[in-house]
């Protein structure tokens, strides 16, 4: 009796669908396309982030502002005046302030001087030695000042002394460079323009205003 055999058939996928080579290639291309899109998105995010960081740095850290050059508190040691002559003589101590608190870099300045005046006439000149103010900081230097009316020719002095208020000015200029992160240096000059009002009767400083 001849043995009964069943014809052999290829196994079909469980879902009844066979993926062709063309469809497999299409799926691989789609996967590559998605990867390229993701990569482009990551690169775009990175570039935008860098632009934001650079912009923020330019507006804050890399932005260079003028330091400030000022007088600090004044302590009067002596003050004598004679309205009839007219004349005055005063000695006081003060602080010279170089304020670099707005810059993310040191401010290196050259030697300078401060001129004390009465209505534009020079009373005395004091020296300011060269130095450096650190980043976001202020340096203070003590100074002793002696002023008198010997060189004054202005006729308003007598009336000012009789009014009880003697107003003097201090002016000066510092020239230097601000160094940002050791890679960029920018020249910056700063001016002093302070007004000192002395109370003649009390023999002390009534007010000190600096621009």
Buried (B, 14 or more C-beta within 10 A) or exposed (E): EEEEEEEEEEEEEEEEEEEEEEEEEEEEEEEEEEEEEEEEEEEEEEEEEEEEEEEEBEEEBBEBEBBBBBBBEBEBEEBEBEBEEBBBBBBBBBBBBBBBEBBBBBBBBEEBEBBBBBEEEEBBEBEBEEBBBEBEBBBBEEBEBBBBBEEBEEEEBBEBBEEEBBBBBBBBBBEBBBBBEEEEBEEBEBEBBBBBEBBBEEBEBBEBEBE
